[in-house]
Amino acid sequence: MSLQDTISKLARRPGPLGGVLVLELCGDEPAGTFGTQMLADLGATVIKIERVPPDDPPPFTPRSPVPEAIAYFWGMNRNKLSLAVD
């Protein structure tokens, strides 16, 4: 399978921007992350390229409250694919 076939397969999502592939390279900058979140919500395939986290977040159980930092990350990165690069 060629790279172009793989990319077109990834970009098949329903929505007005279905078929559009976006690479997010903005790191932790909130405006860029929010912009690509809106594109992903509209059907674009967003691939977030990020650094490997320096340390793992603290564990939590399903009945404990989700830490604020993790809730923020989940909210801002919904509907996105991610790739951590060192």
trRosetta pair geometry for C-beta under 8 A, 3 or more apart (Angstrom, degrees):
i j d omega theta_ij theta_ji phi_ij phi_ji
1 5 4.8 -119 -172 85 88 133
1 6 5.8 104 134 -57 116 88
2 5 4.7 101 56 5 77 101
2 6 7.1 -139 99 -4 43 87
3 6 5.6 -54 -150 36 34 113
3 7 6.3 33 153 -19 67 106
4 7 5.8 -53 -145 37 31 110
4 8 6.3 26 158 -15 65 107
5 8 6.0 -57 -144 40 29 106
5 9 6.2 32 154 -22 63 108
6 9 5.7 -57 -150 35 29 112
6 10 6.5 29 152 -19 64 105
7 10 5.7 -54 -150 35 33 112
7 11 6.3 22 156 -14 66 113
7 21 5.9 -41 -174 -59 98 168
8 11 5.7 -60 -141 42 33 109
8 12 7.2 50 156 -42 61 95
8 19 7.9 1 -147 -143 73 77
9 12 6.3 -43 -162 3 33 115
10 21 6.5 65 96 -108 109 118
10 45 5.2 133 140 172 86 159
10 47 7.6 7 164 -58 145 118
10 81 7.4 -61 -161 -4 117 159
11 18 7.5 122 158 176 74 55
11 19 5.1 62 143 -148 110 31
11 20 6.5 179 -157 56 116 15
11 21 4.5 -78 -86 -59 119 95
11 44 7.9 -30 -144 -161 87 54
11 45 4.5 -125 -109 13 56 136
12 18 6.9 27 -158 -177 37 101
12 19 6.9 28 -96 -83 47 64
12 45 7.9 30 24 -52 32 131
13 18 4.9 -147 80 -121 59 84
13 19 7.8 -144 40 -29 67 41
13 43 4.9 178 108 -166 102 72
13 44 7.3 25 59 109 131 3
13 45 5.6 152 -6 -66 125 84
14 18 5.5 -30 -139 -80 14 138
14 43 5.8 -103 108 -122 36 119
15 18 4.9 139 54 -46 66 89
15 41 7.8 169 -139 134 155 39
15 42 5.1 151 162 160 129 44
15 43 2.0 -169 67 -53 121 125
15 44 7.5 -86 89 -21 130 46
16 42 5.3 -48 55 180 97 100
16 43 5.9 155 44 26 45 131
17 20 4.6 -57 176 28 90 130
17 39 6.1 -95 109 -165 171 74
17 42 4.4 66 8 115 117 102
17 43 4.4 158 60 71 71 89
17 44 4.0 -37 128 -54 129 83
18 43 4.2 -57 -57 159 69 129
18 44 7.6 -134 -80 -78 24 36
20 39 7.4 -98 102 -177 129 110
20 43 7.5 89 34 104 98 82
20 44 4.2 -47 84 -120 106 94
20 45 7.0 176 87 24 51 72
21 44 7.2 167 -92 -174 15 86
21 45 5.0 -22 -110 70 67 106
21 47 7.3 8 -172 -2 91 107
22 36 6.0 -174 125 -134 138 100
22 39 5.5 38 -5 125 163 150
22 40 7.7 -115 52 -63 129 76
22 44 5.1 39 -6 152 117 131
22 45 6.9 166 24 83 71 50
22 46 4.7 -21 72 -107 107 72
22 47 7.2 175 88 24 53 66
23 46 7.9 153 -97 -158 15 58
23 47 5.4 -25 -112 68 63 97
23 49 6.3 12 -174 -10 96 115
24 32 6.9 140 -155 149 95 103
24 33 7.1 78 -171 -107 138 57
24 36 4.4 9 -91 -97 124 174
24 46 5.6 37 -26 -178 115 103
24 47 6.8 -170 19 87 80 42
24 48 4.4 -23 66 -108 122 65
24 49 6.6 177 80 20 61 68
24 80 7.1 -22 10 -148 142 138
25 49 5.4 -3 -98 57 72 113
26 29 4.6 -93 163 50 103 111
26 31 7.9 -115 176 76 151 68
26 32 3.0 -150 -145 108 174 152
26 33 6.1 -142 84 -48 123 67
26 36 7.4 -176 18 -11 125 128
27 32 7.8 60 45 68 59 137
27 50 6.9 119 -122 -125 48 79
27 51 7.4 21 -124 -4 92 102
28 33 7.3 -12 -157 -39 30 138
29 32 4.8 49 90 22 108 111
29 33 6.6 163 82 -14 54 93
30 33 5.6 -63 -141 43 34 111
30 34 5.9 33 162 -21 71 108
30 76 7.2 -93 -137 -125 75 148
31 34 5.9 -56 -146 38 27 109
31 35 6.4 31 153 -22 62 107
32 35 5.5 -51 -147 33 32 114
32 36 6.5 23 159 -10 66 104
33 36 6.2 -58 -147 41 29 103
33 37 6.3 38 150 -27 63 106
33 76 4.8 27 144 168 121 123
33 77 7.1 -51 -167 -71 109 76
34 37 5.3 -49 -148 30 33 118
34 38 6.7 35 154 -19 64 99
34 76 6.4 -66 -78 -138 62 98
35 38 6.0 -54 -156 31 32 108
35 39 6.7 30 148 -15 64 105
36 39 5.2 -48 -147 37 42 116
36 40 6.2 46 152 -21 68 102
36 46 4.9 125 175 -143 105 143
36 48 7.2 134 119 -84 151 92
36 80 6.9 56 133 -97 111 130
37 40 5.7 -54 -149 37 31 111
37 41 6.3 34 151 -21 65 105
37 46 7.8 -101 -83 42 30 171
37 76 5.6 -102 -66 -166 141 53
37 77 7.0 -97 -93 -87 101 24
37 78 6.7 61 -146 49 101 77
37 79 7.3 109 -152 53 62 106
37 80 7.3 -69 -100 -41 62 119
38 41 5.6 -51 -146 35 33 113
38 42 6.5 26 154 -13 63 108
39 42 5.8 -64 -152 41 31 107
39 44 4.2 -29 159 39 94 139
39 46 5.9 115 92 -67 108 121
40 43 7.8 161 -174 22 29 9
40 44 5.8 -82 -85 68 39 82
40 45 7.7 52 -118 -131 78 16
40 46 4.3 -70 -74 8 106 128
40 78 7.1 168 108 98 133 61
40 79 3.8 149 148 106 114 112
40 80 5.2 -73 -98 -69 159 76
41 78 7.6 47 -76 94 89 104
41 79 5.9 150 -74 32 51 161
45 81 7.0 8 -178 4 87 117
46 79 7.1 68 34 115 112 83
46 80 4.4 -53 90 -119 107 91
46 81 6.9 170 90 28 53 71
47 80 7.2 152 -103 -174 18 86
47 81 4.8 -26 -109 76 69 104
47 82 7.3 153 -165 -97 56 24
47 83 6.2 16 177 -2 102 112
48 77 6.3 -41 -23 -137 163 111
48 80 5.0 49 -19 156 112 135
48 81 7.0 180 19 87 74 46
48 82 4.4 -24 67 -108 103 80
48 83 7.1 172 85 25 53 65
49 82 7.8 167 -79 -158 22 61
49 83 5.4 -20 -108 69 64 101
49 85 6.1 -1 -170 3 93 122
50 82 6.2 -16 15 -164 115 108
50 83 7.3 148 26 78 68 49
50 84 5.6 -35 79 -105 84 67
50 85 7.4 149 75 23 33 76
51 84 6.9 14 133 -155 19 82
51 85 7.0 -62 -109 68 39 65
51 86 7.3 76 -159 -104 68 48
52 84 4.8 91 -89 166 63 117
52 85 7.2 -125 -35 81 83 20
52 86 4.6 -6 -5 -78 129 91
53 56 6.8 105 98 -88 128 39
53 57 7.8 -40 159 -34 161 77
53 84 7.5 -59 -10 -134 71 139
57 67 6.6 -160 -179 52 123 144
57 69 6.9 -166 -121 91 126 117
57 70 5.6 110 175 -72 167 112
58 67 6.7 103 55 -44 102 149
60 64 4.7 -129 -167 78 94 121
60 65 7.6 -84 -159 81 140 39
60 66 6.3 149 97 -113 162 49
60 67 6.5 -165 -47 -18 142 91
60 70 7.6 -150 12 37 137 161
61 64 4.8 89 50 1 79 103
66 70 5.4 -117 175 85 96 113
66 71 4.7 115 111 -64 120 98
66 74 7.8 -40 171 13 149 142
67 70 4.7 80 66 12 89 105
67 71 6.9 -162 90 -9 42 89
68 71 5.7 -57 -145 37 31 111
68 72 6.3 34 157 -21 66 106
69 72 5.8 -53 -149 35 29 113
69 73 6.5 30 152 -19 63 107
70 73 5.6 -52 -147 36 34 113
70 74 6.3 34 155 -18 67 105
71 74 5.9 -53 -145 38 29 110
71 75 6.2 29 156 -19 63 110
72 75 5.9 -60 -148 38 27 111
72 76 6.2 12 162 -8 65 112
73 76 6.3 -64 -142 43 25 100
73 77 5.9 -11 169 10 63 121
74 77 6.5 -80 -137 52 20 90
74 78 6.6 48 162 -64 62 86
75 78 6.4 -26 -153 -22 26 109
77 80 4.9 -85 -172 42 73 128
77 82 6.8 13 -175 -61 133 126
